[in-house]
Amino acid sequence: MLLERDDINREASGTNAGSFHFQIALHQLTPNMSDSERRRLADEVRLQVDAASLWDEIEKELDADLGVHFDGGIMVAETQEEMRVLQEKDAIEKEAGLESHILTGDEMRTFAPYLAPDLAGISFCPREGHANPLLVGPTYAYRAWQRGALFRTGCDVTKIERINNGGDLKGRRFRILTSRGEIECNRVVNATGAWAAELSAQLGLRIPLGLSGLHVNVTEPREYFLKSMVQHIGRRLTLKQTHNNTFIIGGGWPSREEKFPKRYSNTWSSTTGNLAVALRVLPMLADVKLLRTWSGVWAYTKDFKPILGESGKVPGYHIAMVPTGFTLGPMVAQMLSHYMTSPGDGKLPPEFNIDREVA
C-alpha cells in the first residue's frame, strides 16, 4: 500500500526537469581533490552508468512511451580554469566507464554551433538525456495498481509508532497514523524524499539530510535545434529543448522555503540569475519569452550517496532516498525491492547504509 498525502507525482518526482545526469556535476567537485575523493567520484559515476542501462529498458518494461531520449549531454567551460576542471572530471569518468569527449576551438564550434563561440571548451557525453517526469511516476503507479498495489491519496502520515518494539503476535511491528485512519504492518518503506528525516526522527533515527528548493523555468516554443542537454562546469545551469520545442532551464538556483501545505516559492533573483547564465551559453535565447517558473524540493546527503536499505536500529524500517532521484530512482527502487523480496540474496552497498553517520 502506498500512502500519499497529496496526489501522485505532485512533489519532486513530478516537478523536476526530467534530466539524466551522468556526468560529474559542479556540486560533486571539491578543489584539490585527493585520491580518495577521486575514487568516490569514480564509484558515483559507475552507479550512473548502471542507471543508464536500466533507463534503456524502462519503456519496454512498463510498455509505455515515457519520453525517454538519449541525445547526449554537453558540459561547458567558460574559462581556462574551468577547462582544467572539465579535463580532470573527464579523466575520472573515462576511468569509471562513462564515454565522454573533450572538444575545443573550431572542433567545438562545428559540433555545437549554437553555443557561444568564445567558450573555452566542452565535454560531450552521448549517454545523457531526459524523460518526461509527468509520465514516469504516474506510469509506474498505474502498472503497480494493475498488479495489485493499493493506493491512498490525500492520506497524510502524521505518526509512525513501533508496536512493543518487537512486533505483536501477528508479526506487525509498526502502527501508521494517518489522516485517513490507522494501518498496522510488518515493514515500512520511507520514500518521502525531502521529508525522510522528519518521519524517521519519530522512531529515534537521525537521517542527515539537507533540503533546498530549486527553480525550473520553461519558455515558449521555438524551432527545434537543441538535441543535447547543456550544463555548466562552473555555474548553475541545466538547459534543454523538449520535443514540443519549449526550453527548460534550471540548474539548482534556490527558491524560498515554505512550510507544508504551501509549496516552495520563487525568487526573482534566482530566475534572472539562471536565465543570465543560459543566455551567456546560448545567446540565441535572447528574444525567447519565459512562460512559467516553478519550484521543487531537492533533498541531499552531505556525501551525495543514496540512503537505502533497512535500519539495524529499527528492524523492518526501510528508507529509499537518493539525491539525484529522477536519474537513480528506478535503480535504487529495484535494488531495495530485490533486497526485501529475496532474503539473504539481495545485498545493498554498505556505503548506502541508513544508520551511517555523515560528518
MARDRENKE-871688 format. One record per residue: residue in three letters; x, y, z of N, C-alpha, C in turn. Coordinates in steps of 0.001 Angstrom, whole numbers, padded with zeros to 6 digits, always signed. Layout:
ALAXYZXYZXYZ...
***
This chain:
MET+000839-001195+000000+000000+000000+000000+000873+001242+000000LEU+000571+002159-000905+001281+003438-000974+000426+004525-000340LEU+001003+005257+000591+000324+006375+001230+000918+007668+000686GLU+000053+008538+000166+000494+009799-000456-000368+010930+000081ARG+000257+011934+000690-000542+012975+001337-001232+013920+000347ASP-000779+013927-000883-001420+014766-001897-001871+013849-003027ASP-001564+014193-004252-001818+013321-005395-000492+012792-005925ILE-000545+011721-006673+000654+011111-007236+001408+012126-008099ASN+002718+012192-007898+003612+012976-008778+003520+014490-008578ARG+003009+014937-007411+002841+016362-007187+004082+017021-006576GLU+004978+016222-006014+006161+016815-005381+007369+016627-006295ALA+008542+016314-005731+009787+016311-006503+009750+015380-007711SER+009037+014244-007598+009009+013288-008709+008372+013866-009963GLY+007505+014861-009805+006834+015438-010967+007206+016878-011257THR+008003+017510-010368+008340+018925-010567+009808+019129-010905ASN+010520+018054-011217+011913+018181-011648+011966+018325-013169ALA+013167+018544-013689+013315+018805-015123+013427+017538-015967GLY+013461+016360-015335+013477+015112-016083+014800+014764-016742SER+015889+015323-016247+017197+015115-016885+017896+013875-016342PHE+018670+013214-017208+019567+012137-016795+020965+012737-016637HIS+021397+012895-015390+022712+013483-015127+023712+012365-014849PHE+024516+012037-015846+025523+011002-015668+026926+011585-015512GLN+027171+012769-016048+028473+013405-015865+028606+013929-014437ILE+029832+014047-013971+030108+014640-012664+029693+016109-012713ALA+028911+016537-011722+028362+017884-011717+029151+018795-010784LEU+028868+020078-010906+029553+021110-010133+029511+020834-008638HIS+028345+020449-008097+028207+020295-006652+028965+019087-006112GLN+029424+018171-006987+030158+016995-006539+031662+017247-006440LEU+032133+018333-007006+033573+018586-007097+034064+019430-005931THR+035291+019148-005513+035961+019950-004489+037336+020354-005003PRO+037870+021514-004580+039200+021935-005029+040283+020964-004546ASN+041306+020771-005366+042464+019953-004984+042044+018578-004457MET+041314+017850-005284+040768+016567-004855+041863+015554-004511SER+041642+014820-003420+042562+013760-003005+042259+012494-003801ASP+043132+011495-003667+042913+010224-004347+041621+009561-003866SER+041331+009669-002565+040107+009056-002038+038864+009742-002607GLU+038931+011053-002797+037799+011774-003389+037616+011394-004850ARG+038730+011178-005549+038632+010726-006939+037981+009348-007020ARG+038365+008472-006098+037761+007133-006078+036273+007217-005768ARG+035907+008115-004848+034497+008299-004519+033705+008744-005750LEU+034259+009695-006493+033576+010172-007693+033469+009081-008748ALA+034536+008285-008882+034504+007196-009862+033410+006184-009507ASP+033255+005901-008204+032192+004983-007768+030819+005559-008097GLU+030658+006867-007914+029381+007506-008210+029079+007454-009706VAL+030107+007618-010529+029905+007555-011979+029494+006135-012388ARG+030111+005123-011778+029746+003732-012101+028274+003484-011773LEU+027800+004090-010682+026390+003983-010327+025524+004612-011414GLN+025960+005742-011947+025215+006410-013017+025202+005561-014286VAL+026320+004900-014583+026391+004041-015775+025380+002897-015651ASP+025285+002303-014451+024307+001238-014224+022880+001772-014381ALA+022647+002994-013892+021315+003598-014010+020947+003822-015472ALA+021912+004223-016273+021657+004440-017695+021187+003156-018373SER+021787+002036-018000+021397+000759-018590+019955+000413-018249LEU+019526+000758-017025+018149+000477-016635+017172+001365-017408TRP+017513+002646-017582+016639+003549-018343+016494+003092-019793ASP+017495+002369-020310+017388+001833-021669+016168+000930-021833GLU+015781+000259-020734+014745-000779-020812+013418-000374-020191ILE+013339+000808-019570+012146+001143-018785+010881+001220-019642GLU+010962+001837-020810+009758+001956-021644+009256+000578-022078LYS+010185-000333-022349+009793-001694-022726+009178-002405-021524GLU+009798-002259-020353+009295-002929-019152+007895-002447-018781LEU+007671-001131-018860+006378-000564-018479+005397-000483-019653ASP+005872-000841-020851+005033-000828-022056+004352+000524-022226ALA+005171+001589-022255+004628+002941-022344+005680+003883-022915ASP+005209+004914-023573+006079+005989-024043+006277+006968-022889LEU+007490+007057-022378+007808+007932-021251+008659+009122-021679GLY+008798+009304-022984+009614+010412-023469+011093+010232-023197VAL+011563+008974-023153+012984+008711-022885+013797+008970-024144HIS+014787+009836-024033+015678+010142-025156+017111+010233-024649PHE+018005+009563-025342+019434+009678-025055+020071+010456-026196ASP+019998+011768-026099+020527+012643-027146+021870+013260-026759GLY+022416+012838-025641+023721+013342-025228+023627+014572-024346GLY+024714+014828-023636+024785+015996-022765+026095+016730-022947ILE+026021+018051-022948+027192+018911-023114+027462+019627-021799MET+028695+019587-021342+029128+020364-020179+030076+021442-020682VAL+029770+022720-020408+030560+023818-020965+031492+024406-019915ALA+032592+024958-020395+033547+025698-019569+033784+027055-020210GLU+033732+028109-019399+033945+029465-019913+035399+029906-019840THR+036108+029463-018808+037473+029933-018546+038459+028778-018632GLN+039736+029111-018682+040761+028075-018725+040808+027293-017417GLU+040523+027953-016301+040480+027243-015022+039334+026235-015021GLU+038165+026640-015526+037052+025699-015641+037390+024582-016619MET+038172+024900-017635+038574+023888-018604+039445+022815-017952ARG+040302+023228-017029+041138+022250-016319+040271+021329-015461VAL+039253+021888-014833+038329+021071-014044+037581+020107-014953LEU+037176+020580-016115+036465+019743-017083+037324+018552-017509GLN+038596+018800-017754+039500+017731-018167+039751+016735-017038GLU+039850+017255-015815+040038+016381-014663+038816+015491-014460LYS+037641+016094-014568+036390+015355-014469+036297+014285-015566ASP+036689+014659-016768+036613+013755-017911+037482+012512-017694ALA+038644+012694-017090+039544+011561-016838+038923+010578-015846ILE+038268+011098-014804+037613+010233-013815+036470+009458-014461GLU+035703+010125-015303+034564+009476-015958+035024+008352-016880LYS+036052+008600-017639+036557+007562-018539+037039+006350-017748GLU+037702+006606-016618+038179+005518-015769+037008+004682-015245ALA+035869+005337-015011+034688+004653-014467+033823+004025-015549GLY+034171+004195-016816+033431+003553-017890+032359+004396-018538LEU+032370+005725-018299+031405+006613-018935+032063+007298-020129GLU+031472+007144-021299+032040+007745-022505+031856+009261-022494SER+032929+009989-022762+032851+011447-022880+033973+011926-023786HIS+033780+013125-024367+034748+013654-025333+034970+015141-025058ILE+036221+015561-025022+036573+016969-024839+036728+017623-026218LEU+036060+018763-026403+036133+019493-027667+036454+020958-027380THR+037344+021545-028181+037689+022957-028031+037797+023609-029418GLY+037866+024944-029404+038131+025693-030628+037151+025407-031750ASP+037682+025282-032972+036835+025068-034146+036075+023752-034072GLU+036691+022740-033446+036013+021450-033299+034745+021616-032456MET+034837+022387-031383+033673+022660-030542+032619+023456-031317ARG+033065+024488-032038+032119+025360-032750+031422+024619-033891THR+032108+023667-034516+031493+022863-035563+030488+021881-034977PHE+030847+021290-033845+029977+020297-033203+028718+020938-032631ALA+028854+022116-032023+027716+022786-031380+027718+024264-031763PRO+027348+024585-033001+027427+025969-033480+026473+026926-032778TYR+025503+026402-032058+024532+027234-031352+025076+027783-030034LEU+026179+027210-029525+026758+027694-028274+027556+028971-028507ALA+027766+029753-027442+028595+030952-027547+029967+030562-028090PRO+030453+031223-029132+031679+030779-029803+032945+030983-028980ASP+032890+031813-027926+034102+032102-027166+034248+031239-025911LEU+033440+030177-025777+033609+029267-024650+034978+028607-024721ALA+035537+028295-023562+036872+027672-023525+036833+026248-024061GLY+035713+025558-023872+035610+024187-024359+034397+023500-023775ILE+034164+022272-024232+033024+021483-023758+033449+020025-023615SER+032697+019290-022804+032781+017829-022853+031410+017318-023281PHE+031406+016281-024107+030151+015718-024614+030037+014278-024157CYS+028899+013947-023521+028619+012590-023053+027415+012054-023818PRO+027607+011084-024710+026489+010581-025529+025381+009913-024724ARG+025659+009454-023485+024684+008690-022719+023642+009557-022019GLU+023897+010860-021885+022952+011688-021145+021695+011946-021977GLY+020629+012320-021292+019369+012563-021973+018300+012986-021000HIS+017058+012596-021279+015957+013011-020419+014728+012149-020695ALA+013787+012226-019768+012469+011618-019930+011442+012626-019421ASN+010176+012308-019579+009111+013218-019172+008661+012873-017756PRO+008974+013727-016757+008604+013405-015369+007103+013414-015124LEU+006330+013999-016028+004876+013974-015883+004290+012619-016274LEU+005116+011775-016921+004662+010456-017349+005258+009318-016531VAL+006503+009477-016100+007224+008363-015478+006553+007905-014182GLY+006372+008820-013223+005781+008443-011942+004378+007866-012069PRO+003467+008561-012774+002121+008012-012926+002083+006655-013629THR+002997+006424-014580+003013+005131-015266+003452+004020-014332TYR+004477+004288-013527+004881+003312-012504+003704+002995-011588ALA+002994+004039-011157+001872+003837-010249+000771+003001-010910TYR+000478+003288-012175-000582+002563-012881-000226+001088-013043ARG+001016+000814-013428+001418-000588-013593+001423-001315-012244ALA+001803-000611-011178+001762-001232-009846+000327-001539-009442TRP-000590-000596-009711-002005-000814-009404-002561-002017-010166GLN-002147-002160-011426-002613-003310-012212-002165-004638-011608ARG-001069-004608-010854-000528-005829-010257-000895-005978-008783GLY-001854-005172-008343-002389-005395-007008-001975-004406-005940ALA-001146-003449-006254-000766-002445-005258-001969-001572-004908LEU-002052-001164-003654-003133-000308-003180-002604+001108-002981PHE-003452+002099-003215-003048+003498-003098-004054+004254-002243ARG-003536+005090-001363-004380+006042-000642-003782+007432-000870THR-004441+008208-001689-004007+009584-001901-004788+010499-000963GLY-004277+011712-000780-004870+012592+000208-004780+011992+001600CYS-003708+011232+001842-003542+010477+003089-002232+010896+003737ASP-002314+011833+004665-001130+012402+005308-000685+011501+006465VAL+000559+011029+006419+001105+010244+007523+001509+011209+008635THR+000851+011096+009767+001111+012014+010868+002057+011434+011912LYS+002104+010094+011999+002960+009491+013015+003258+008039+012682ILE+004467+007601+013026+004848+006197+012908+005233+005711+014300GLU+004614+004618+014748+004904+004059+016068+005367+002612+015927ARG+006258+002218+016814+006629+000801+016897+005656+000098+017827ILE+005288-001128+017492+004391-001929+018320+005243-002790+019240ASN+005287-002462+020509+006027-003232+021522+007504-003390+021188ASN+008006-002497+020318+009421-002515+019935+009874-003823+019310GLY+008980-004770+019130+009424-006021+018548+008356-006722+017749GLY+007181-006134+017669+006100-006736+016900+005106-007462+017781ASP+003904-007639+017272+002885-008381+018023+002851-009826+017543LEU+001886-010573+018022+001826-011990+017687+001572-012235+016203LYS+001018-011258+015512+000756-011405+014083+001925-010910+013231GLY+003016-010546+013879+004192-010105+013138+004167-008641+012739ARG+003183-007887+013243+003101-006469+012887+004013-005665+013815ARG+004874-004847+013214+005860-004108+014004+005602-002607+014043PHE+004710-002109+013175+004502-000669+013079+003020-000321+013032ARG+002719+000815+013628+001392+001397+013527+001556+002759+012847ILE+000883+002935+011706+000973+004179+010943-000301+004969+011182LEU-000181+006154+011750-001334+007021+011968-001416+008014+010814THR-002578+008066+010178-002748+008927+009013-004026+009752+009148SER-004172+010677+008242-005387+011496+008213-006596+010696+007755ARG-006375+009457+007334-007481+008591+006890-007523+007291+007686GLY-007044+007340+008920-007122+006159+009763-005760+005549+010068GLU-005774+004414+010777-004556+003727+011192-004308+002486+010343ILE-003025+002180+010179-002614+000969+009462-001542+000298+010294GLU-001654-001014+010477-000614-001782+011146+000055-002686+010113CYS+001378-002767+010203+002117-003520+009178+003417-004045+009754ASN+004040-004914+008994+005296-005522+009415+006508-004747+008914ARG+006388-004160+007722+007530-003445+007132+007070-002118+006540VAL+007945-001135+006634+007678+000206+006120+008815+000613+005198VAL+008485+001247+004084+009487+001898+003238+009195+003395+003245ASN+010138+004161+003736+010034+005625+003727+010625+006112+002410ALA+009752+006538+001497+010179+007057+000191+009704+008498+000044THR+009783+009257+001143+009230+010614+001164+010217+011677+000730GLY+011428+011285+000340+012382+012258-000181+012749+013318+000835ALA+012341+014549+000571+012723+015676+001413+012221+015545+002847TRP+011220+014699+003070+010644+014551+004412+011071+013246+005082ALA+012073+012577+004520+012517+011291+005070+013059+011434+006482ALA+013798+012505+006741+014384+012699+008066+013319+013017+009102GLU+012332+013815+008706+011272+014234+009625+010495+013029+010152LEU+010130+012115+009283+009394+010930+009708+010285+009962+010490SER+011532+009829+010054+012438+008891+010722+012734+009309+012155ALA+012730+010613+012413+013011+011116+013759+011990+010593+014768GLN+010760+010268+014324+009746+009745+015226+010121+008367+015775LEU+011028+007689+015067+011496+006373+015510+012880+006452+016143GLY+013344+007685+016402+014635+007874+017042+015818+007783+016099LEU+015577+007864+014789+016651+007776+013809+017041+009163+013327ARG+018335+009404+013263+018841+010683+012766+019310+010486+011326ILE+018605+011079+010386+018948+010977+008973+019503+012336+008535PRO+020793+012398+008192+021429+013699+007912+021112+014224+006509LEU+019947+014834+006365+019538+015364+005066+019645+016877+005032GLY+020031+017399+003872+019904+018813+003595+018765+019025+002628LEU+018117+020171+002699+016988+020477+001824+017244+021774+001075SER+016805+021814-000151+016913+023037-000933+015756+023099-001921GLY+015156+024277-002046+014159+024477-003084+014850+024908-004368LEU+014435+024347-005481+015105+024601-006753+014118+025150-007785HIS+014603+026121-008565+013803+026712-009631+013876+025892-010917VAL+012794+025881-011649+012773+025391-013023+011978+026407-013852ASN+012461+026711-015047+011823+027695-015923+011498+027056-017268VAL+010379+027450-017874+010032+026945-019207+009666+028135-020098THR+010086+028050-021359+009892+029143-022314+008833+028779-023352GLU+008550+029748-024198+007714+029484-025359+008453+028555-026327PRO+007754+027885-027231+008418+027006-028202+009104+027791-029315ARG+010178+027227-029790+010882+027711-030979+011261+026514-031842GLU+011659+026775-033060+012045+025680-033954+013078+024789-033267TYR+012855+023481-033353+013697+022530-032624+015105+022470-033224PHE+016118+022621-032348+017505+022503-032810+018427+021936-031735LEU+018042+022029-030459+018950+021666-029371+018673+020232-028926LYS+019370+019278-029526+019138+017881-029201+019727+017506-027849SER+020884+018069-027506+021607+017658-026306+021309+018583-025134MET+021272+017997-023939+021177+018787-022726+022477+019558-022525VAL+022400+020766-021976+023571+021607-021739+023689+021893-020246GLN+024891+021689-019708+025202+022015-018322+026462+022878-018286HIS+026794+023366-017093+027953+024236-016924+028823+023655-015813ILE+030130+023601-016023+031018+023035-015022+031292+023992-013869GLY+031070+025293-014085+031424+026264-013050+030281+027110-012542ARG+029116+027062-013204+027970+027870-012804+026711+027017-012866ARG+025674+027445-012189+024462+026645-012087+023637+026749-013365LEU+023607+025642-014116+022827+025641-015349+022538+024227-015815THR+021277+023945-016099+020874+022838-016973+019902+023435-017982LEU+020050+023036-019224+019278+023636-020304+018993+022575-021356LYS+017743+022440-021736+017411+021508-022817+016160+021982-023531GLN+016008+021504-024756+014810+021785-025533+013988+020512-025597THR+012726+020606-025222+011863+019437-025204+011385+019124-026623HIS+010717+017992-026767+010240+017602-028090+008931+018288-028463ASN+008415+019159-027576+007353+020080-028006+007936+021480-028220ASN+009280+021539-028292+010042+022722-028739+010215+023821-027687THR+009725+023633-026466+009995+024611-025413+011391+024359-024828PHE+011935+025358-024146+013216+025208-023453+012953+025111-021957ILE+013574+024143-021307+013518+024026-019854+014876+024437-019304ILE+014868+025398-018403+016098+025988-017876+016101+025838-016358GLY+017137+025220-015828+017274+025035-014382+018751+025011-014016GLY+019060+024249-012982+020458+024127-012606+020733+024316-011131GLY+019700+024328-010309+019937+024385-008870+019862+025762-008251TRP+019208+026705-008917+019045+028028-008324+017982+027946-007228PRO+018263+028546-006066+017404+028305-004891+016073+029027-004954SER+015072+028404-004305+013780+029047-004100+013551+029207-002598ARG+012491+029848-002237+012235+030205-000841+011495+029064-000133GLU+012019+028651+001020+011382+027574+001777+010029+028016+002327GLU+009055+027131+002191+007727+027358+002749+007299+026090+003483LYS+006539+026245+004534+006066+025092+005291+004827+024491+004627PHE+004759+023171+004651+003613+022458+004099+002340+022960+004784PRO+001229+023162+004068+000949+022690+002705+001350+023655+001587LYS+001989+024770+001929+002452+025657+000874+003588+025003+000108ARG+003752+025390-001152+004879+024923-001959+006000+025947-001879TYR+007235+025499-002039+008358+026434-002074+008066+027516-003114SER+008388+028751-002783+008024+029869-003659+009242+030403-004410ASN+008983+031063-005523+010045+031535-006411+010651+032845-005922THR+011881+033078-006330+012530+034365-006078+012992+034940-007416TRP+012793+036217-007589+013134+036867-008847+014633+036806-009123SER+015455+036918-008065+016909+036901-008259+017379+035562-008819SER+016751+034458-008397+017128+033152-008938+016698+033010-010388THR+015497+033491-010694+015020+033409-012076+015938+034191-013018THR+016232+035440-012668+017071+036259-013541+018504+035744-013589GLY+019016+035272-012444+020374+034729-012432+020507+033502-013306ASN+019517+032599-013209+019511+031394-014020+019446+031720-015509LEU+018557+032639-015879+018403+032992-017282+019633+033708-017831ALA+020323+034483-016976+021532+035172-017425+022623+034174-017813VAL+022772+033104-017025+023762+032066-017359+023351+031358-018644ALA+022055+031065-018799+021576+030412-020018+021865+031261-021248LEU+021645+032581-021148+021910+033477-022278+023389+033557-022594ARG+024225+033504-021561+025686+033545-021797+026127+032339-022628VAL+025529+031195-022357+025929+029957-023032+025222+029789-024368LEU+023953+030215-024436+023146+030039-025652+022538+031394-026030PRO+023305+032263-026694+022866+033642-026960+021575+033752-027755MET+021241+032738-028559+020043+032840-029392+018750+032788-028577LEU+018846+032595-027249+017657+032636-026410+017222+034061-026069ALA+017966+035053-026547+017745+036444-026121+016316+036931-026332ASP+015651+036510-027386+014298+037009-027648+013219+035953-027399VAL+013582+034880-026697+012609+033837-026367+011896+034216-025070LYS+010575+034134-025058+009808+034553-023896+009731+033450-022837LEU+009899+033861-021591+009705+032964-020459+008208+032854-020179LEU+007703+031620-020074+006274+031418-019839+005939+031100-018384ARG+006784+030286-017740+006410+029817-016410+007657+029461-015607THR+007584+029709-014316+008638+029329-013382+008000+028606-012206TRP+008575+027492-011782+008047+026793-010617+009200+026279-009766SER+008880+025757-008609+009898+025282-007676+009592+023865-007228GLY+010632+023085-007093+010548+021769-006476+011476+021723-005286VAL+011473+020606-004570+012314+020443-003383+013371+019390-003665TRP+014610+019721-003374+015721+018773-003537+016224+018376-002166ALA+016244+017077-001890+016838+016549-000664+018176+015904-001011TYR+019179+016135-000193+020510+015594-000497+021221+015193+000788THR+022141+014271+000661+023012+013876+001755+024345+014588+001584LYS+025056+014784+002676+026324+015509+002608+027371+014750+001796ASP+027253+013416+001748+028202+012647+000932+027627+012352-000455PHE+026417+012871-000756+025744+012736-002047+025494+011279-002443LYS+025469+010380-001458+025146+008985-001719+023702+008706-001307PRO+023075+007714-001925+021714+007356-001518+021665+006870-000072ILE+020504+007000+000542+020205+006344+001811+019260+005213+001450LEU+019728+003980+001611+018991+002854+001044+019154+001623+001908GLY+018021+001046+002291+018075-000224+002996+017265-000219+004273GLU+017561-001203+005135+016836-001428+006376+017678-000962+007550SER+017038-000333+008502+017754+000141+009683+018083-001030+010607GLY+019354-001077+011061+019717-002070+012064+019159-001716+013425LYS+018858-000456+013636+018331+000007+014915+016823-000216+015022VAL+016133-000143+013886+014675-000335+013857+014362-001367+012770PRO+014468-002659+013073+014218-003693+012059+012839-003542+011425GLY+012810-003732+010104+011572-003593+009360+011348-002219+008779TYR+012154-001247+009207+012004+000119+008721+013052+000375+007644HIS+012588+000719+006434+013463+000914+005280+013349+002346+004778ILE+014410+002810+004144+014400+004122+003503+014922+003973+002080ALA+014275+004659+001138+014769+004775-000237+014831+006266-000554MET+016002+006862-000425+016186+008292-000666+017473+008483-001450VAL+017390+009185-002564+018552+009360-003416+018628+010815-003859PRO+019809+011458-003737+019921+012875-004106+019555+013160-005565THR+020032+012336-006486+019647+012500-007896+018470+011560-008160GLY+017319+011917-007593+016188+010999-007539+015647+010576-008876PHE+015569+011468-009849+014981+011085-011126+015906+010133-011879THR+017185+010441-011891+018145+009595-012607+018298+008233-011950LEU+018468+008207-010637+018777+006969-009929+017566+006307-009291GLY+016425+007016-009235+015262+006490-008535+014843+005090-008949PRO+014640+004815-010240+014227+003467-010632+015230+002392-010217MET+016530+002700-010285+017529+001695-009964+017558+001382-008472VAL+017547+002421-007616+017602+002143-006178+016310+001471-005716ALA+015181+001804-006355+013928+001130-006017+014016-000354-006353GLN+014615-000662-007490+014788-002054-007893+015716-002787-006922MET+016790-002110-006509+017733-002712-005552+017042-003018-004224LEU+016230-002070-003741+015569-002277-002456+014502-003358-002548SER+013748-003379-003637+012709-004402-003769+013331-005794-003827HIS+014486-005920-004479+015175-007213-004525+015641-007614-003136TYR+016158-006651-002396+016598-006911-001017+015428-007404-000158MET+014264-006775-000313+013125-007089+000546+012429-008385+000154THR+012524-008780-001104+011818-009980-001563+012728-011190-001706SER+014036-011002-001522+014990-012114-001667+015906-012166-000458PRO+015381-012556+000713+016195-012579+001936+017469-013399+001757GLY+018571-012796+002152+019851-013482+002053+020519-013368+000709ASP+019745-012975-000315+020300-012868-001664+020500-011404-002057GLY+019496-010592-001802+019600-009183-002157+020525-008434-001214LYS+021620-007921-001739+022585-007188-000923+022637-005742-001398LEU+022808-004832-000444+022876-003415-000748+024256-002886-000398PRO+024749-001896-001153+026082-001336-000871+026158-000806+000555PRO+027170-001201+001325+027259-000757+002723+027375+000753+002870GLU+027909+001428+001836+028050+002882+001938+026710+003599+001842PHE+025625+002861+001501+024290+003456+001461+023529+003242+002771ASN+024155+002584+003745+023507+002214+004992+022775+003379+005633ILE+021531+003176+006052+020728+004285+006543+021111+004685+007966ASP+021880+003849+008663+022312+004201+010018+023692+004865+010037ARG+024250+005119+008865+025602+005670+008827+025629+007098+009349GLU+026774+007477+009865+026982+008859+010292+027721+009593+009194VAL+027211+010742+008820+027844+011570+007787+028303+012863+008421ALA+029600+013109+008376+030158+014322+009004+029671+015561+008297
***
